[in-house]
Amino acid sequence: MAEKHHITAGKPLEKQIKIDYLARTEGEAGIYALVSDREVKELKFNIWEPARFFEGFLVGRMYYEVHDLVSRICGICPVSHMTTALRALEKATGVIVSEQTKTLRRILSRSQVMASHIIHLYMLAVPDYMNYESILPVVSEYPDIFKRFLRMKTAANNLTAVIGGRALHTMTAIFGGFTRIPPQKQLIEAADSLKKIKDDALETVRFIANLPIPEFYSENIYVSLKGVDAYPVNEGLLASTSGLAVSEDEYRKHFAERQLPYTNAKYSSLEGKDSFMVGALARINQNFNLLSSDAKAISEEVGFKVPNHNPYLNNLAQAIEIVDCIDDCTSLIDKLHLREEKPSYIIKAGEAGAITEAPRGLLYHSYRVSKDGVIEKADIVTPTAHNAFNIEKDLNLLLPTISHMDVDTITMRCEELIRAYDPCFSCSVH
Amino acid sequence: MAGINTNNRVKTAVFKFTCCAGCQFALLYFFDQLPETLELLDFVYFKMARRKELDEPYDLALIEGGISTPEHIEQLKRIRKQAKILVAFGACAAHGGVPSIKDWQRELAVEARVYPDPLLISSIKVSPVDEFVKVDHYLRGCPIDEVEFMELIRSIAAGKKPYIREHPVCVECKLRNNICILLMREGVQESMCLGPVTRAGCRAVCTSNMRACFGCRGPMSNPNIPEMVRTFKGKGFSPKDIEMRFTEYSGLSNEFSEGARAYYGRKAPYYRRKAA
């Protein structure tokens, strides 16, 4: 972080905001901005994370390994990449999976959303608002908060591991189903430990709502899946607050990507021009009525109303989603009667895409498969790639309103804003 | 271990290169499971966890990710000069990992499938860390294993040599009383198990979940690759299947690249890693 004021004759005071390597996010990005009195002279949101070319090298690989490989796009949301790829490939090849598989995938996805939100909130986002540079001082100075965080994280990770085999990079979900069905007893125990952290989750919503989160109004276009009778996770209508309501198959008709010279992430836009926001806030703005009754009640208690147009409050939306995840998972597990089943299928050629809600928002995977099961084309757009354009738009909107502040405060506000989006730069340059 | 004052916590810097950040994320995951191990480390630089810039010397460098840009090579060499101990942290740093699949195809063709103008992207072949600098310890796996991590960190803090296994995953799998996946299921992708040639240390986590080992920890010491290839072929797997399996996570290791080429009859023409 460098502080520089340029004062030259006849020119207004200019402030340079420079973050080379944004901390407490996943992956590598920085910003450079030059602001003078209520005017942004220059702004670059630079995602310099090295490109990894997944869409390139997946071509020529076999259908049965894609979900494992793409799960390595992200260390925090591997389950999302896995389930999205599986559904796209199964759709492309005409393979129908059982209701049990769909339910297990839903619980697995939601367990990962929970774990991701919990870690993002407590370890990555919150230290700013408590005036710390990391969570480390919180451990000794606020042991109750830290213990609450650990209890929640352990319960969420445990559920992922019971279904997925382990908490990080799960391996039981495969093309057509699962290699093994989790023992019902373990699943019920995992649900019991979820019920025990329900109060912690409610307390987390209150805790986040009481942090000194900046007031900032930015009326975005919100894009997410829209559920019919359940909060959207692995399927739903592709919908936006600007009126889009189409099936996932029409994604490419409405969303385009372009390459910019100063960043490795391609920028997504809606209908070729607009930036838009995806993530917890977008989901809640479009699906508030589908939240569990307790999630709705706590939203009301802390005064969170939809539509909400403060991107910093994406963090509060995440906290509310944790409550909903707990209610959803426990009620699904209570109703579940597991039986042994083995995937069986015949591979044929085809092409299809699938959209799911990853922790950070809308995730798109599409593949073309040959009759021998070889991948001929891969198209992946991640939540942070969707958000990158909007983050830049929000920074452009934010900077003039805070340009009178000192450089350190401006820098901090920018960092907080970007972190509120819960970006994953590794994902964005998949 | 040379030069580390065992009375103090080990000053540690975490560096990320080309990868999914899952292995450094694992450090955040281990917070509740391994607090007493993490307490041995003083993270002077760890961008995913703290804002603090690198402004003091460190003893231990944890290197996550493969090397895939010219700038990476320079940065890596600078880190090597500074660090007393350098650890290749995870499958990408140890063997290139999943992103190194790109090395088996024509570079520009791969890049052009992703970017309209690949020339704006600074990228070279993906290489493991030891292609450019000496590595003191390898913590393999995608992701790293917490028990092995504990062993390594405690050993470094105590100044002794860590016990990192060199035998195959099969040993750990048998110790867990698993039924052999390779023998049990015929011709199903899920039985294509690399356990007999892959280095242990993961506690056979995949095979214990009825999932074939995909070799994320790279080759064991002195593996019998031709026999592994013959076994797969005997079970009805195609040369394509065999090549895919050997190149998923550790294809850049000399042993696994030999397996990938064995029955395919194709030389990998765009692969230019020097022979060991």
Interface residues (C-beta under 8 A of the other chain):
Chain A: M1 Y21 A23 R24 T25 E26 G27 E28 P50 A51 R52 F53 F54 E55 G56 F57 V59 G60 R61 M62 Y64 E65 D68 L69 R72 I73 C74 G75 I76 P78 I119 M123 L124 E133 S134 I135 L136 L150 K153 T154 N157 G165 R166 A167 L168 H169 M171 T172 I174 T179 R180 R258 Q259 P261 N264 K266 V374 S426
Chain B: K16 F17 T18 C19 C20 A21 G22 C23 Q24 F25 A26 L28 Y29 F31 D32 F43 K47 M48 A49 R50 R51 K52 E53 S68 T69 H72 G97 V98 P99 I101 K102 W104 Q105 A109 V110 E111 A112 R113 V114 Y115 P116 D117 L120 I121 S122 S123 C142 P143 Q189 E190 V205 C206 S208 N209 M210 R211 F214 K240 D241 M244 E248
